[in-house]
Amino acid sequence: MSEEINQNRRRLFGIAAASVAAAQFGMTGSAHAQGSQSKQAGLKKIKPGANTSFDAPKQIDAGVLNVGYVEVGPANGPAVILLHGWPYDIHSYVDVAPLLAASGYRVIVPHLRGYGTTRIISDATLRNGQQAALGADVIALMDALKIDRAILAGYDWGGRTACIVAALWPQRCKALVAVSGYLIGSQEANRMPLPPKAEYAWWYQYYFATERGRAGYEKNRREFARLVWQTASPKWAFDDATFERSAVSFDNPDHVDIVISNYRWRLGLVAGEPQYDALEKRLASSPFITVPTITLEGDANGAPHPEAASYANRFSGKYAHRVITGDIGHNLPQEAPQAFADAVIEVAAY
């Protein structure tokens, strides 16, 4: 989940005045889940859950990974890369992808490292979940697919990864859609304690810091993921079939190692890999994102997330924020595919 303990989260407290100022300057807006902007975007309307599956994933060697990904839309269309979060998978975009493909986009939806059919090629490679590694994975995938520039869009881990690519490699990112905004963090920022209520929300992160937590996640992956889905999207009435389509991705042999690494790295409990040190140093400075950006937030997101006013100043290019209404939780693209696709179409025109 998008639980980076960073400067954004510490600014959650006492930002009401900034929120008012942001609204006065037109940075925020709202849209119903089914897309009040869909007429403007020219997209066909779709009901969440209208699609249930993708074709079988393709596979390609990209950097240290053999990446499993789905591709829809014309091969010569402008590229859009859609990045999922934890504990979810590519099916978060099962309705978004065909909407964008029908509008002429080449849509790429990869399994992140540790999910689905993506595999780390070498047994000798560290099963590393640090943020810079995931960002580098996207660049390696773009190189392998010969994509020079793409619109990047994501939520949770995927939203953070999209922000990282936009911040560190702006020449590769045409535009950005990021649920819950600027999620780039650092180990240094994560050393700062939060008020007790905020710390309580990150219970699983501290659970994963223990060997009991690792063993518990290994044993109960599906039960754990279902609990997170329910608490992060309390109004989303997903059925068993929808859950199971994603849950099979957690059977990846590297999944537990990557998840545990990700959360332990955030707290400084494990080291990253030296080849990412320079990237992490840049990320620790909270670099500006200069590409055109739309940030989104669901009105019923049960996962902890920063307020828009706390991160709006990290986006120095053309920028807008949308609150998606209609009891929309953390998994915004799957719960509100119309609104998510609308945002991609809109930001592409910036």
N, C-alpha and C positions, 0 to 999 in steps of 0.2 A: 504493500500500500504506500501512498505518498506521504510517508511519515518522516521525511528528513528533519532531524532536529537541528535547525539552523537559525540564521538571523531572522528569517521570515516568521518562524514559529514564535520566536521570542517577542516579535512585534505584534503578536495577536492581541496583547493586552494594552489597552489605552490608545486605540487607533480610530475611535469614533469620529473625531474631528477631521482626520485625514479622509475618512470615507465620505464625509459631507463635501469636502473640497473636491474629491475625485468626481463625485456626481455633478458638481457645478461645472467642471471642466469637460463634461461629456464623455468621460472615460468608461462609464458603466452603463449597462442597459440590461434588458431582460427579454427573454423569448420563451414562448410556450414550448414544451417538449416536442411537439409535432412540427415546430418550425414556423414561426411567424414570418421568417425571412424567405421561406421556400419559394414564394412567387417571384421575389427578386432574384433568387438564385436559379430559377427555372428548373428545379428538380421535381421529379415525380414524387408524390407523397407516398410514404410507406409506413406501415404499422410495425412497431417493434416485434420481432419474432417472426416476421413474414418469411424470412429465410432461415434455414436450419443448418446448412452445411456448405462447405467449399469443395471444390475438386481436390483430389489428392495433392498434398504439398509437393512442390519441386524441391530439389536439393542442389546446393552449389557450395563449393569450397570458397571460403572468404576469410582470410586471415587465419586465426587459430581454430576456426569453426567450420563445420559442414552445416550450413544453415538450411533449415526447412522453412519454406515460405510458399504462400499462395500468391498468384498473380492473376488479375482480372483487368479487362479493358484493353484498348488498342495498344500495341507494342510501341507505336510512334507517338502516343499521347504524352502530355506533360506528366511527370512522375510524382506520385504521392506515396509516401511510406508511412504506414500506420503501425504504431508501437503499443503493445499491450502492457499490462501491469501484473502485479502479484496480488492474490493468487488467481489469475485469470489466464487466458490465452488468446489465440488469433480469433476465436469465435466472438470476442467483443465487437468485431467489425463485420460480422456476417451479414448485417443489413447495410452498413455504411459503404462497404466496398462496391456492391453492385450499383448503388446510387451514383457513386463517383464514376464508375466505369461507364455507365449510361450517359454521363456528361462528357465523355471523351478522355478521361484520365487513365493513365497506366497506374494501377494500384498494386502496391507490393505490401504484403502483410507477413512479416517474419515471426517465427517463434524466437524469442530471446534465448540467450544461452541458458541451458538448464530446463528448457520447456519443449514439449512436443517432440518433433523429429530432428531438432537441432542437436548436434553432437560436437563436443570438443575432440578434435582430431587425434591429438597425441595424449597417451596416458601420462606423459611426463609434464603436461601443462597443468599449472595450478588451477584448481576449480575456484576461480576468483569472481566474486560478485561486486567488486568495487565499482563506483559510478563511472570512472573514466574508461574502464574496460568495456562497459556496455556502449559508451559513446563511440569508442574505437571500432567496436563490432559493426556499427551502422556504416561508418566510413568504409570499412573493408567490404561490406556487402554492396554498397554503391559502386565501389571500384570493380568488384567481380561482375556486377550486372551492367557495367559500363554506363552508369547514370552519373552525369556530371553534377546536376543540381536537382533537388526535389523539394516539394512541400513536405514538411515533417509534421506529424500530428500524433498525440498520444495522451495518456493519462497514467497516473501512478508511476511505476518504474519507467513506463514508456514516455510519460510526460517529462520526467526528469531527463531521460536520455535524449529526447528531442531538444530540450533546452540546452543540453550540453553541446550537441552538434551545432546548434544555431549560434552558441556563444563562442565556441572554439574554432569552428570551421564555417563562418558565415558565407563564404564563397560557394559552399556546397548546399546551402539551405535557401531556397527561394522565399519561403514564408513558413510561419509556424502557427499551429493550433495546440495549445497546452491547457489541459484541464488542471485546475487548481494552481495555475500560474507558474511562478519561478520557483522551482524545487531544487535547484543546485545548492549543495551544502558542502561541508568540510568536517573533518574529524575535530579540528580545533573548535569550531562553532558548537559541535555536538557535546563538547565537554561541559558546557554550561548547563546547570540544572534548571528545571522548569518548576512552576508552582505545582503542588501536589495533584490537583485535578488534571492538569495537562500531562503530568507523568503517568497518571493512571491510564490514560488513553493509549499509551504505548506498551501495555503489558506484555504483548507477544514479543516485542523487541528485547525486553529484559529476560523473558523466558528463553528466547533463542540464545542468549548469552551464556546459558548454562548447558552442561551436558545432558541434564534431564530434559531440557527443552529440545535439544537436538534429537534425542531419542523419542520424545513425544511426537515431534513433527514427523519423523521417519515412520513411526507406527501409525499415525492418525492423519495422514495428509488430507484425505477427503473430508473427514470430520472437521479438521481445522479450517480448510478452505470454505466449507459450507457456513461455518460460524462467522468467518470474516465477511462473506457475501451478505449474510443476514444483518450483521451489525453495521456494515459500511453502506448498505442500501436497504434501510429498514422498510421502505415502502415498495420495494421491487418484488413482485410475486412470481419469481422464477420457478419453473417446475423441475422435476428430477431429471428429465431428459436434457433440458438446457444445461443444468449443472454438470451432468455426466459427460457431455460433449467436450467441456473444457477440462474436467477432472482427469481425463486420461492423459493429458499433457504433463501432469505431475508425476507420472510414472517414469519420466525421463531418468536415466541412471545418475545424472549429475544434479538433479533438481535440488535435493536436500543440501548437498554441499554448496551450491550456488546461493541458495536462500540464506543459509546460516552465515556464509561468508559475507553476504551483502549487509546483513544487520550487525554482525560483529565488527565489520570494517567501519561502519558508521560511528560506532562508539569507541573506536580506537583499540579494540580488543585483539585485532589481528592486523598484520601489515598487508599492504597491497603489494603489487609487483613493481620493481624498480623502473620498468619501461614506462610506467604511467605517472611517475613522480612529477615530472615537469607539467603534465596536464593537470594533475591535482593541485599543484601550486597555483596555476592560473585560475582554476575553479574556486579555490579558497578565497580569492579576492572578490568573489561575486561579480564576475564580469558583466558588462552590459550586453544585452541582446539587441542587435541593431536591425535585424530583419523585420519585415512586417509581421505583426503578431495579433492573434485573437486569443484571449484566455477565456475559459468557460468554467462555470461552477454550477452544480446541481443544487436545487433548493432544499433537498433532503439528503445531502451527503453526510452520512453518519461517521465517516472517517475524519480524524482531525485534519484540518487544512487551514492555510493562512487566509486572511481576508485580502481581498483584491488591493485595497489601499496600501497594504504593507509591501507589495512587490511591484506596483505599477511603475515605479521610478527605475526599475531595472530594464525596462523596455524603452530604448531610445529611438526606435523607428516608429512608423505609423502603428498605432495600437488601439485596441478596443477590448472591452470586457463584457461578457454576457452571462447573466444568471438565467439558467434554464429551469423554468417552472414546470410543475406537474408531478411533484413528488419524485424527483430524479435524484438518485443517489450517486455513489462513488464511481460505478462502472458506466459512466455517462454515454459512451458511444453505443453500448448495447441497450441501454435503457431509453435513450433519446437519439436514435440514429439519424433522424431527419435534421435535428438541430446541429448535430456534429458535422454532418455532411454539408449543411448550409454554411457553417463556419469555414470549412475548407474552401468552398467555392468563393465565399466572400473575400477571404484573405488572399486568394490567388489573384484577385483583381486589384489589390492595393498597389 
